Amino acid sequence: MSERYLILDDGTVYRGQAFGSPATTFGEVVFNTSATGYQQIITNQIYHNQIIVFSQPSIGGYGIDRASYESIEPTCKGVIVRDVADVSTNRQRRLSLDEFLKIQNIPGISGIDTRALIHKLRAKGTVKGSIVDPVKDLAHAFDQLNAIVLTNQQVNQVSTPKAYPNPGTGLNVVVVDLGLKHGILRQLSQRNCNVTVLPYSCTADQIFDLDPDGVILSTGPGSPEDLPQSLTTMIAEVEQRIPMFAIGLGHELFAMANGAKVKPLQFEHHGDNHPILSIITDEIFYASQGQGYTVDRASIDRNKMLTTHIDLVDQSVQGLRHRDYPAFSVQFFPDGAPGPLESSELFDEFVEIMTTRMER
């Protein structure tokens, strides 16, 4: 493999070996602590415009299979690993990780001391980085990196431009696509829901016209404060009339629609090993997370919302429920993909709420 460099906006240079696409790339560098599920992580739209560092030392050992996509076209900007493996005998494998990244035009770099890099990210927070070819003088590459301005229109770039169905014969559910994980659609399909996916720009009236039994606000990339106010206005209208389940970025918007504030984390949470406390049942479970922002607990209007889940690592808010309407949210990923499926019962709870409302 040829040599490549990872450079960071603080002047740090890491030397490694190239795999995947030979393209030069720029993005925010974030780390993920999941031990498995690299294909689901790479194809998750929350990583739009980000370069993913894997803490797991060896990545790629079981290749790429057709059942583990979280989006059709991944939009992350790069992959950083300690070691890239290509030894799979998995019968489901169709491509190696290297081949997959080449097809998707995503560069990778291996041979990096990922442990040292992750320590830096934990200390400094998210930084800009670039994967480049080796040159004698890196000054120009650093000039390009420092000059690049990353877009804050991530949701606009990954949300579906028009509605589409995911048919079933059961309850009618509208999913608002903010950067949808396919794991959400899989969970709804397992419950035989008839799903219509709408773009993030949809209005409350467009949702009401479909007469759904429930609405899901999906996961997605970026800051909720960069999204138009029309989104929180839509949420405030819909939650009063239709059961709502909000996930990830949807959870943050649900909180904002009810008067709470959102703030950035010092460093982003990405992994499938976060212990979550369910306050209502006093149970602890592990869940998959992918978040750069968190709801400010002090800003929550207790007359409107109650906190249902917290992260036991940093005490951040992980779940909310409306006191007056059948609407609730979680910050983590209840669909797993990858990660534990302990919290997938939240989809059962959502179905139960919708069914109960229909029977009235």
C-alpha positions as YAML, in Angstrom:
chain: A
units: angstrom
residues:
- id: 1
  name: MET
  ca: [0.00, 0.00, 0.00]
- id: 2
  name: SER
  ca: [1.17, 3.52, -0.73]
- id: 3
  name: GLU
  ca: [1.85, 6.07, 1.97]
- id: 4
  name: ARG
  ca: [-0.69, 8.76, 2.93]
- id: 5
  name: TYR
  ca: [-0.89, 11.45, 5.60]
- id: 6
  name: LEU
  ca: [-3.61, 12.50, 8.01]
- id: 7
  name: ILE
  ca: [-3.17, 16.15, 8.92]
- id: 8
  name: LEU
  ca: [-5.12, 18.05, 11.61]
- id: 9
  name: ASP
  ca: [-5.84, 21.75, 11.89]
- id: 10
  name: ASP
  ca: [-3.61, 21.99, 15.00]
- id: 11
  name: GLY
  ca: [-0.58, 21.14, 12.85]
- id: 12
  name: THR
  ca: [-0.33, 17.43, 13.72]
- id: 13
  name: VAL
  ca: [0.75, 14.97, 11.02]
- id: 14
  name: TYR
  ca: [0.14, 11.21, 11.12]
- id: 15
  name: ARG
  ca: [1.79, 8.95, 8.55]
- id: 16
  name: GLY
  ca: [-0.01, 5.82, 7.42]
- id: 17
  name: GLN
  ca: [-0.87, 3.57, 4.49]
- id: 18
  name: ALA
  ca: [-3.59, 4.24, 1.94]
- id: 19
  name: PHE
  ca: [-6.62, 2.07, 1.27]
- id: 20
  name: GLY
  ca: [-9.97, 2.79, -0.26]
- id: 21
  name: SER
  ca: [-10.24, 5.76, -2.63]
- id: 22
  name: PRO
  ca: [-7.09, 7.77, -3.50]
- id: 23
  name: ALA
  ca: [-9.07, 11.04, -3.23]
- id: 24
  name: THR
  ca: [-8.00, 13.91, -0.99]
- id: 25
  name: THR
  ca: [-10.62, 14.60, 1.64]
- id: 26
  name: PHE
  ca: [-11.54, 17.14, 4.32]
- id: 27
  name: GLY
  ca: [-13.89, 16.77, 7.29]
- id: 28
  name: GLU
  ca: [-14.47, 16.82, 11.01]
- id: 29
  name: VAL
  ca: [-12.55, 14.01, 12.72]
- id: 30
  name: VAL
  ca: [-14.62, 11.99, 15.22]
- id: 31
  name: PHE
  ca: [-14.02, 8.64, 16.89]
- id: 32
  name: ASN
  ca: [-16.27, 5.61, 17.32]
- id: 33
  name: THR
  ca: [-15.74, 3.02, 20.08]
- id: 34
  name: SER
  ca: [-17.92, 0.23, 18.64]
- id: 35
  name: ALA
  ca: [-16.26, -3.18, 18.50]
- id: 36
  name: THR
  ca: [-18.36, -4.35, 15.53]
- id: 37
  name: GLY
  ca: [-20.65, -2.92, 12.87]
- id: 38
  name: TYR
  ca: [-18.20, -0.82, 10.86]
- id: 39
  name: GLN
  ca: [-20.37, -1.11, 7.73]
- id: 40
  name: GLN
  ca: [-23.44, 0.29, 9.52]
- id: 41
  name: ILE
  ca: [-21.32, 3.08, 10.99]
- id: 42
  name: ILE
  ca: [-19.73, 4.10, 7.68]
- id: 43
  name: THR
  ca: [-23.13, 4.14, 5.94]
- id: 44
  name: ASN
  ca: [-24.90, 6.05, 8.73]
- id: 45
  name: GLN
  ca: [-25.85, 9.54, 7.49]
- id: 46
  name: ILE
  ca: [-25.02, 11.13, 10.85]
- id: 47
  name: TYR
  ca: [-21.39, 10.99, 9.68]
- id: 48
  name: HIS
  ca: [-22.00, 13.29, 6.73]
- id: 49
  name: ASN
  ca: [-18.84, 15.39, 6.19]
- id: 50
  name: GLN
  ca: [-16.98, 13.57, 8.98]
- id: 51
  name: ILE
  ca: [-13.86, 11.39, 9.03]
- id: 52
  name: ILE
  ca: [-14.38, 8.37, 11.30]
- id: 53
  name: VAL
  ca: [-11.64, 7.03, 13.57]
- id: 54
  name: PHE
  ca: [-12.28, 3.48, 14.79]
- id: 55
  name: SER
  ca: [-10.96, 2.59, 18.23]
- id: 56
  name: GLN
  ca: [-11.27, -1.11, 17.44]
- id: 57
  name: PRO
  ca: [-7.71, -2.04, 16.33]
- id: 58
  name: SER
  ca: [-8.62, -4.21, 13.33]
- id: 59
  name: ILE
  ca: [-11.42, -3.23, 10.93]
- id: 60
  name: GLY
  ca: [-12.64, -5.00, 7.79]
- id: 61
  name: GLY
  ca: [-12.37, -8.64, 8.84]
- id: 62
  name: TYR
  ca: [-15.84, -9.70, 7.70]
- id: 63
  name: GLY
  ca: [-16.04, -7.56, 4.58]
- id: 64
  name: ILE
  ca: [-19.23, -5.89, 3.34]
- id: 65
  name: ASP
  ca: [-22.60, -7.63, 3.13]
- id: 66
  name: ARG
  ca: [-25.92, -6.65, 1.58]
- id: 67
  name: ALA
  ca: [-27.93, -6.67, 4.82]
- id: 68
  name: SER
  ca: [-25.92, -4.07, 6.76]
- id: 69
  name: TYR
  ca: [-26.44, -0.78, 4.93]
- id: 70
  name: GLU
  ca: [-27.85, 2.18, 6.88]
- id: 71
  name: SER
  ca: [-28.04, 4.30, 3.70]
- id: 72
  name: ILE
  ca: [-27.65, 3.57, 0.00]
- id: 73
  name: GLU
  ca: [-24.87, 6.11, -0.53]
- id: 74
  name: PRO
  ca: [-22.62, 6.80, 2.49]
- id: 75
  name: THR
  ca: [-21.51, 10.42, 2.86]
- id: 76
  name: CYS
  ca: [-18.73, 10.22, 5.43]
- id: 77
  name: LYS
  ca: [-15.45, 11.77, 4.25]
- id: 78
  name: GLY
  ca: [-12.93, 9.18, 5.35]
- id: 79
  name: VAL
  ca: [-12.05, 6.16, 7.49]
- id: 80
  name: ILE
  ca: [-9.07, 5.90, 9.87]
- id: 81
  name: VAL
  ca: [-8.03, 2.55, 11.37]
- id: 82
  name: ARG
  ca: [-5.05, 0.97, 13.11]
- id: 83
  name: ASP
  ca: [-5.17, -2.09, 10.87]
- id: 84
  name: VAL
  ca: [-7.35, -2.88, 7.86]
- id: 85
  name: ALA
  ca: [-8.06, -6.61, 7.55]
- id: 86
  name: ASP
  ca: [-8.93, -8.63, 4.45]
- id: 87
  name: VAL
  ca: [-9.16, -12.19, 5.68]
- id: 88
  name: SER
  ca: [-12.91, -12.81, 5.65]
- id: 89
  name: THR
  ca: [-14.48, -16.17, 4.95]
- id: 90
  name: ASN
  ca: [-17.94, -14.82, 5.79]
- id: 91
  name: ARG
  ca: [-20.44, -16.37, 3.35]
- id: 92
  name: GLN
  ca: [-22.41, -13.09, 3.31]
- id: 93
  name: ARG
  ca: [-19.43, -11.06, 2.17]
- id: 94
  name: ARG
  ca: [-19.66, -9.53, -1.30]
- id: 95
  name: LEU
  ca: [-16.90, -6.91, -1.10]
- id: 96
  name: SER
  ca: [-13.86, -6.19, 1.02]
- id: 97
  name: LEU
  ca: [-13.83, -2.91, 2.96]
- id: 98
  name: ASP
  ca: [-11.07, -1.62, 0.66]
- id: 99
  name: GLU
  ca: [-13.15, -2.41, -2.46]
- id: 100
  name: PHE
  ca: [-16.27, -0.87, -0.94]
- id: 101
  name: LEU
  ca: [-14.52, 2.41, -0.09]
- id: 102
  name: LYS
  ca: [-13.06, 2.59, -3.59]
- id: 103
  name: ILE
  ca: [-16.55, 2.22, -5.11]
- id: 104
  name: GLN
  ca: [-17.95, 4.90, -2.77]
- id: 105
  name: ASN
  ca: [-14.96, 7.25, -3.36]
- id: 106
  name: ILE
  ca: [-14.16, 7.33, 0.37]
- id: 107
  name: PRO
  ca: [-10.46, 7.41, 1.28]
- id: 108
  name: GLY
  ca: [-9.05, 5.38, 4.13]
- id: 109
  name: ILE
  ca: [-5.78, 5.42, 6.02]
- id: 110
  name: SER
  ca: [-4.37, 2.61, 8.19]
- id: 111
  name: GLY
  ca: [-1.27, 2.22, 10.32]
- id: 112
  name: ILE
  ca: [-2.23, 5.26, 12.40]
- id: 113
  name: ASP
  ca: [-1.76, 5.22, 16.18]
- id: 114
  name: THR
  ca: [-5.52, 5.51, 16.70]
- id: 115
  name: ARG
  ca: [-5.18, 5.35, 20.49]
- id: 116
  name: ALA
  ca: [-3.05, 8.51, 20.54]
- id: 117
  name: LEU
  ca: [-5.34, 10.19, 18.02]
- id: 118
  name: ILE
  ca: [-8.44, 9.42, 20.12]
- id: 119
  name: HIS
  ca: [-6.73, 10.78, 23.25]
- id: 120
  name: LYS
  ca: [-6.14, 14.01, 21.33]
- id: 121
  name: LEU
  ca: [-9.77, 14.19, 20.19]
- id: 122
  name: ARG
  ca: [-11.01, 13.60, 23.74]
- id: 123
  name: ALA
  ca: [-8.84, 16.47, 24.96]
- id: 124
  name: LYS
  ca: [-9.47, 18.93, 22.11]
- id: 125
  name: GLY
  ca: [-12.95, 17.96, 20.94]
- id: 126
  name: THR
  ca: [-13.82, 17.66, 17.27]
- id: 127
  name: VAL
  ca: [-11.11, 18.97, 14.92]
- id: 128
  name: LYS
  ca: [-10.84, 19.43, 11.17]
- id: 129
  name: GLY
  ca: [-8.65, 16.99, 9.32]
- id: 130
  name: SER
  ca: [-7.55, 15.99, 5.85]
- id: 131
  name: ILE
  ca: [-6.25, 12.78, 4.26]
- id: 132
  name: VAL
  ca: [-3.63, 13.72, 1.66]
- id: 133
  name: ASP
  ca: [-0.84, 12.27, -0.45]
- id: 134
  name: PRO
  ca: [2.70, 12.68, 0.89]
- id: 135
  name: VAL
  ca: [4.51, 15.76, -0.36]
- id: 136
  name: LYS
  ca: [7.84, 17.33, 0.60]
- id: 137
  name: ASP
  ca: [6.17, 20.53, 1.78]
- id: 138
  name: LEU
  ca: [2.88, 20.11, 3.64]
- id: 139
  name: ALA
  ca: [2.37, 23.85, 4.07]
- id: 140
  name: HIS
  ca: [0.01, 24.04, 1.08]
- id: 141
  name: ALA
  ca: [-2.05, 21.11, 2.38]
- id: 142
  name: PHE
  ca: [-2.38, 22.85, 5.76]
- id: 143
  name: ASP
  ca: [-3.35, 26.11, 4.02]
- id: 144
  name: GLN
  ca: [-6.12, 24.24, 2.19]
- id: 145
  name: LEU
  ca: [-7.29, 22.56, 5.39]
- id: 146
  name: ASN
  ca: [-7.41, 25.81, 7.35]
- id: 147
  name: ALA
  ca: [-9.22, 27.59, 4.51]
- id: 148
  name: ILE
  ca: [-11.93, 24.97, 4.09]
- id: 149
  name: VAL
  ca: [-15.33, 25.87, 5.52]
- id: 150
  name: LEU
  ca: [-17.48, 22.83, 6.21]
- id: 151
  name: THR
  ca: [-21.16, 23.20, 5.39]
- id: 152
  name: ASN
  ca: [-23.82, 23.46, 8.07]
- id: 153
  name: GLN
  ca: [-26.49, 22.28, 5.63]
- id: 154
  name: GLN
  ca: [-25.95, 18.58, 6.27]
- id: 155
  name: VAL
  ca: [-29.63, 17.64, 6.65]
- id: 156
  name: ASN
  ca: [-30.52, 19.40, 3.40]
- id: 157
  name: GLN
  ca: [-27.83, 17.36, 1.66]
- id: 158
  name: VAL
  ca: [-28.83, 13.93, 3.01]
- id: 159
  name: SER
  ca: [-32.64, 14.11, 3.39]
- id: 160
  name: THR
  ca: [-34.74, 12.60, 0.63]
- id: 161
  name: PRO
  ca: [-35.87, 15.26, -1.88]
- id: 162
  name: LYS
  ca: [-39.34, 13.72, -2.23]
- id: 163
  name: ALA
  ca: [-41.64, 11.30, -0.44]
- id: 164
  name: TYR
  ca: [-41.40, 7.54, -0.93]
- id: 165
  name: PRO
  ca: [-43.17, 4.49, 0.60]
- id: 166
  name: ASN
  ca: [-41.91, 1.52, 2.60]
- id: 167
  name: PRO
  ca: [-45.14, -0.53, 2.30]
- id: 168
  name: GLY
  ca: [-46.77, -2.67, 4.96]
- id: 169
  name: THR
  ca: [-50.30, -3.65, 5.90]
- id: 170
  name: GLY
  ca: [-50.43, -2.44, 9.48]
- id: 171
  name: LEU
  ca: [-50.40, 0.96, 11.15]
- id: 172
  name: ASN
  ca: [-49.67, 4.01, 8.97]
- id: 173
  name: VAL
  ca: [-46.49, 5.78, 10.05]
- id: 174
  name: VAL
  ca: [-44.88, 8.92, 8.61]
- id: 175
  name: VAL
  ca: [-41.09, 9.13, 9.00]
- id: 176
  name: VAL
  ca: [-39.59, 12.61, 8.66]
- id: 177
  name: ASP
  ca: [-36.16, 12.09, 7.06]
- id: 178
  name: LEU
  ca: [-33.46, 14.16, 8.75]
- id: 179
  name: GLY
  ca: [-30.73, 11.71, 7.70]
- id: 180
  name: LEU
  ca: [-32.60, 8.46, 8.12]
- id: 181
  name: LYS
  ca: [-30.99, 5.24, 9.36]
- id: 182
  name: HIS
  ca: [-32.41, 2.21, 7.57]
- id: 183
  name: GLY
  ca: [-32.48, 0.45, 10.95]
- id: 184
  name: ILE
  ca: [-35.55, 2.55, 11.80]
- id: 185
  name: LEU
  ca: [-37.32, 1.29, 8.67]
- id: 186
  name: ARG
  ca: [-36.32, -2.30, 9.50]
- id: 187
  name: GLN
  ca: [-37.82, -2.00, 12.98]
- id: 188
  name: LEU
  ca: [-41.08, -0.63, 11.56]
- id: 189
  name: SER
  ca: [-41.17, -3.35, 8.89]
- id: 190
  name: GLN
  ca: [-40.81, -6.02, 11.59]
- id: 191
  name: ARG
  ca: [-43.98, -4.56, 13.11]
- id: 192
  name: ASN
  ca: [-45.69, -4.57, 9.69]
- id: 193
  name: CYS
  ca: [-46.11, -0.77, 9.64]
- id: 194
  name: ASN
  ca: [-47.06, 0.96, 6.40]
- id: 195
  name: VAL
  ca: [-44.47, 3.73, 6.16]
- id: 196
  name: THR
  ca: [-44.25, 6.93, 4.15]
- id: 197
  name: VAL
  ca: [-40.92, 8.76, 4.31]
- id: 198
  name: LEU
  ca: [-41.16, 12.55, 3.89]
- id: 199
  name: PRO
  ca: [-38.38, 15.13, 3.37]
- id: 200
  name: TYR
  ca: [-37.33, 17.24, 6.34]
- id: 201
  name: SER
  ca: [-38.99, 20.28, 4.72]
- id: 202
  name: CYS
  ca: [-42.49, 18.78, 5.03]
- id: 203
  name: THR
  ca: [-45.22, 20.79, 6.73]
- id: 204
  name: ALA
  ca: [-47.72, 19.78, 9.40]
- id: 205
  name: ASP
  ca: [-50.52, 19.97, 6.82]
- id: 206
  name: GLN
  ca: [-48.69, 17.58, 4.49]
- id: 207
  name: ILE
  ca: [-48.41, 15.12, 7.38]
- id: 208
  name: PHE
  ca: [-52.07, 15.55, 8.36]
- id: 209
  name: ASP
  ca: [-53.12, 14.95, 4.74]
- id: 210
  name: LEU
  ca: [-51.62, 11.43, 4.96]
- id: 211
  name: ASP
  ca: [-53.74, 10.70, 8.08]
- id: 212
  name: PRO
  ca: [-50.98, 8.72, 9.84]
- id: 213
  name: ASP
  ca: [-51.37, 6.80, 13.08]
- id: 214
  name: GLY
  ca: [-47.94, 8.04, 14.20]
- id: 215
  name: VAL
  ca: [-44.95, 10.15, 13.22]
- id: 216
  name: ILE
  ca: [-41.24, 9.41, 13.69]
- id: 217
  name: LEU
  ca: [-38.57, 12.11, 13.56]
- id: 218
  name: SER
  ca: [-35.42, 10.36, 12.37]
- id: 219
  name: THR
  ca: [-31.77, 10.62, 13.25]
- id: 220
  name: GLY
  ca: [-29.54, 12.99, 11.28]
- id: 221
  name: PRO
  ca: [-26.26, 14.92, 11.12]
- id: 222
  name: GLY
  ca: [-25.22, 18.35, 12.32]
- id: 223
  name: SER
  ca: [-26.57, 20.91, 14.75]
- id: 224
  name: PRO
  ca: [-30.33, 21.28, 15.28]
- id: 225
  name: GLU
  ca: [-29.81, 25.04, 15.54]
- id: 226
  name: ASP
  ca: [-28.74, 25.16, 11.88]
- id: 227
  name: LEU
  ca: [-32.17, 23.91, 10.76]
- id: 228
  name: PRO
  ca: [-35.05, 26.23, 9.84]
- id: 229
  name: GLN
  ca: [-37.53, 27.24, 12.55]
- id: 230
  name: SER
  ca: [-40.29, 25.77, 10.40]
- id: 231
  name: LEU
  ca: [-39.19, 22.33, 11.61]
- id: 232
  name: THR
  ca: [-39.83, 23.03, 15.29]
- id: 233
  name: THR
  ca: [-43.08, 24.78, 14.34]
- id: 234
  name: MET
  ca: [-44.17, 21.63, 12.48]
- id: 235
  name: ILE
  ca: [-43.25, 19.43, 15.47]
- id: 236
  name: ALA
  ca: [-45.20, 21.64, 17.89]
- id: 237
  name: GLU
  ca: [-48.30, 21.34, 15.70]
- id: 238
  name: VAL
  ca: [-48.07, 17.62, 14.97]
- id: 239
  name: GLU
  ca: [-47.35, 16.44, 18.53]
- id: 240
  name: GLN
  ca: [-50.73, 17.80, 19.64]
- id: 241
  name: ARG
  ca: [-52.69, 15.59, 17.23]
- id: 242
  name: ILE
  ca: [-50.61, 12.51, 16.35]
- id: 243
  name: PRO
  ca: [-48.41, 10.18, 18.46]
- id: 244
  name: MET
  ca: [-44.75, 11.08, 17.93]
- id: 245
  name: PHE
  ca: [-41.45, 9.25, 18.47]
- id: 246
  name: ALA
  ca: [-38.27, 11.31, 17.94]
- id: 247
  name: ILE
  ca: [-34.77, 9.82, 17.69]
- id: 248
  name: GLY
  ca: [-31.29, 11.40, 17.71]
- id: 249
  name: LEU
  ca: [-31.42, 14.75, 15.93]
- id: 250
  name: GLY
  ca: [-35.21, 14.37, 16.02]
- id: 251
  name: HIS
  ca: [-35.01, 14.17, 19.82]
- id: 252
  name: GLU
  ca: [-33.05, 17.43, 19.95]
- id: 253
  name: LEU
  ca: [-35.60, 19.16, 17.70]
- id: 254
  name: PHE
  ca: [-38.48, 17.75, 19.77]
- id: 255
  name: ALA
  ca: [-36.88, 19.29, 22.88]
- id: 256
  name: MET
  ca: [-36.40, 22.65, 21.14]
- id: 257
  name: ALA
  ca: [-40.01, 22.63, 19.91]
- id: 258
  name: ASN
  ca: [-41.03, 22.46, 23.56]
- id: 259
  name: GLY
  ca: [-38.82, 25.28, 24.79]
- id: 260
  name: ALA
  ca: [-35.61, 23.46, 25.75]
- id: 261
  name: LYS
  ca: [-32.13, 24.44, 24.59]
- id: 262
  name: VAL
  ca: [-29.43, 22.29, 23.00]
- id: 263
  name: LYS
  ca: [-25.68, 22.63, 23.53]
- id: 264
  name: PRO
  ca: [-22.64, 20.96, 21.91]
- id: 265
  name: LEU
  ca: [-20.76, 18.19, 23.70]
- id: 266
  name: GLN
  ca: [-17.06, 18.68, 24.41]
- id: 267
  name: PHE
  ca: [-16.42, 15.62, 22.27]
- id: 268
  name: GLU
  ca: [-18.99, 13.61, 20.39]
- id: 269
  name: HIS
  ca: [-20.47, 10.33, 21.65]
- id: 270
  name: HIS
  ca: [-20.11, 7.51, 19.12]
- id: 271
  name: GLY
  ca: [-20.27, 3.88, 20.17]
- id: 272
  name: ASP
  ca: [-22.52, 1.00, 21.15]
- id: 273
  name: ASN
  ca: [-21.46, 0.65, 24.78]
- id: 274
  name: HIS
  ca: [-23.13, 3.59, 26.53]
- id: 275
  name: PRO
  ca: [-24.97, 2.68, 29.77]
- id: 276
  name: ILE
  ca: [-28.41, 4.30, 29.83]
- id: 277
  name: LEU
  ca: [-30.66, 4.55, 32.89]
- id: 278
  name: SER
  ca: [-34.42, 4.35, 32.36]
- id: 279
  name: ILE
  ca: [-35.66, 6.58, 35.16]
- id: 280
  name: ILE
  ca: [-39.24, 5.26, 35.00]
- id: 281
  name: THR
  ca: [-38.31, 1.57, 35.39]
- id: 282
  name: ASP
  ca: [-34.96, 2.07, 37.19]
- id: 283
  name: GLU
  ca: [-33.34, -0.30, 34.69]
- id: 284
  name: ILE
  ca: [-29.91, 0.06, 33.06]
- id: 285
  name: PHE
  ca: [-29.27, -1.01, 29.48]
- id: 286
  name: TYR
  ca: [-26.59, -0.39, 26.86]
- id: 287
  name: ALA
  ca: [-27.35, 1.48, 23.67]
- id: 288
  name: SER
  ca: [-25.73, 2.71, 20.47]
- id: 289
  name: GLN
  ca: [-25.09, 6.45, 20.33]
- id: 290
  name: GLY
  ca: [-24.07, 9.00, 17.73]
- id: 291
  name: GLN
  ca: [-24.41, 12.53, 19.01]
- id: 292
  name: GLY
  ca: [-22.54, 15.82, 18.96]
- id: 293
  name: TYR
  ca: [-25.18, 17.83, 20.84]
- id: 294
  name: THR
  ca: [-27.20, 17.33, 24.00]
- id: 295
  name: VAL
  ca: [-30.34, 18.81, 25.52]
- id: 296
  name: ASP
  ca: [-29.51, 21.25, 28.32]
- id: 297
  name: ARG
  ca: [-31.23, 19.73, 31.34]
- id: 298
  name: ALA
  ca: [-31.59, 23.08, 33.10]
- id: 299
  name: SER
  ca: [-33.62, 24.44, 30.16]
- id: 300
  name: ILE
  ca: [-36.28, 21.72, 30.19]
- id: 301
  name: ASP
  ca: [-39.72, 23.04, 31.13]
- id: 302
  name: ARG
  ca: [-40.84, 20.53, 33.76]
- id: 303
  name: ASN
  ca: [-44.44, 21.57, 33.29]
- id: 304
  name: LYS
  ca: [-44.24, 20.31, 29.69]
- id: 305
  name: MET
  ca: [-41.61, 17.58, 29.63]
- id: 306
  name: LEU
  ca: [-40.20, 14.94, 31.92]
- id: 307
  name: THR
  ca: [-36.78, 13.31, 31.56]
- id: 308
  name: THR
  ca: [-37.07, 9.55, 31.03]
- id: 309
  name: HIS
  ca: [-33.48, 8.45, 30.31]
- id: 310
  name: ILE
  ca: [-29.98, 9.65, 31.24]
- id: 311
  name: ASP
  ca: [-26.46, 8.60, 30.21]
- id: 312
  name: LEU
  ca: [-24.65, 7.17, 33.24]
- id: 313
  name: VAL
  ca: [-21.25, 8.26, 31.86]
- id: 314
  name: ASP
  ca: [-21.87, 12.01, 31.75]
- id: 315
  name: GLN
  ca: [-25.46, 12.36, 33.06]
- id: 316
  name: SER
  ca: [-26.63, 13.83, 29.72]
- id: 317
  name: VAL
  ca: [-30.34, 13.73, 28.86]
- id: 318
  name: GLN
  ca: [-31.11, 10.67, 26.75]
- id: 319
  name: GLY
  ca: [-34.90, 10.64, 26.73]
- id: 320
  name: LEU
  ca: [-37.90, 12.95, 27.11]
- id: 321
  name: ARG
  ca: [-41.66, 12.53, 27.28]
- id: 322
  name: HIS
  ca: [-44.38, 15.15, 26.87]
- id: 323
  name: ARG
  ca: [-46.72, 15.47, 29.83]
- id: 324
  name: ASP
  ca: [-49.80, 16.39, 27.79]
- id: 325
  name: TYR
  ca: [-49.40, 14.64, 24.43]
- id: 326
  name: PRO
  ca: [-48.48, 11.06, 23.33]
- id: 327
  name: ALA
  ca: [-45.00, 12.15, 22.26]
- id: 328
  name: PHE
  ca: [-41.60, 10.94, 23.45]
- id: 329
  name: SER
  ca: [-37.98, 10.92, 22.31]
- id: 330
  name: VAL
  ca: [-34.57, 9.33, 22.84]
- id: 331
  name: GLN
  ca: [-31.09, 10.56, 21.99]
- id: 332
  name: PHE
  ca: [-29.62, 7.08, 21.44]
- id: 333
  name: PHE
  ca: [-30.39, 4.64, 18.60]
- id: 334
  name: PRO
  ca: [-33.11, 2.17, 19.69]
- id: 335
  name: ASP
  ca: [-32.80, 0.30, 16.39]
- id: 336
  name: GLY
  ca: [-29.22, -0.79, 17.20]
- id: 337
  name: ALA
  ca: [-27.53, -1.35, 13.82]
- id: 338
  name: PRO
  ca: [-24.94, -1.72, 15.14]
- id: 339
  name: GLY
  ca: [-25.23, -2.21, 18.84]
- id: 340
  name: PRO
  ca: [-27.42, -3.75, 21.50]
- id: 341
  name: LEU
  ca: [-31.11, -4.26, 20.72]
- id: 342
  name: GLU
  ca: [-32.23, -3.95, 24.34]
- id: 343
  name: SER
  ca: [-33.96, -0.63, 23.65]
- id: 344
  name: SER
  ca: [-35.79, -1.78, 20.49]
- id: 345
  name: GLU
  ca: [-38.84, -2.33, 22.72]
- id: 346
  name: LEU
  ca: [-39.38, 1.43, 22.40]
- id: 347
  name: PHE
  ca: [-40.77, 0.70, 18.94]
- id: 348
  name: ASP
  ca: [-43.23, -1.71, 20.59]
- id: 349
  name: GLU
  ca: [-44.21, 1.08, 22.98]
- id: 350
  name: PHE
  ca: [-44.76, 3.42, 20.03]
- id: 351
  name: VAL
  ca: [-46.95, 0.82, 18.30]
- id: 352
  name: GLU
  ca: [-48.92, 0.33, 21.52]
- id: 353
  name: ILE
  ca: [-49.52, 4.09, 21.81]
- id: 354
  name: MET
  ca: [-50.75, 4.26, 18.21]
- id: 355
  name: THR
  ca: [-52.99, 1.22, 18.66]
- id: 356
  name: THR
  ca: [-54.50, 2.59, 21.87]
- id: 357
  name: ARG
  ca: [-55.27, 5.90, 20.20]
- id: 358
  name: MET
  ca: [-57.04, 4.11, 17.32]
- id: 359
  name: GLU
  ca: [-59.23, 2.13, 19.71]
- id: 360
  name: ARG
  ca: [-60.62, 5.22, 21.43]
...
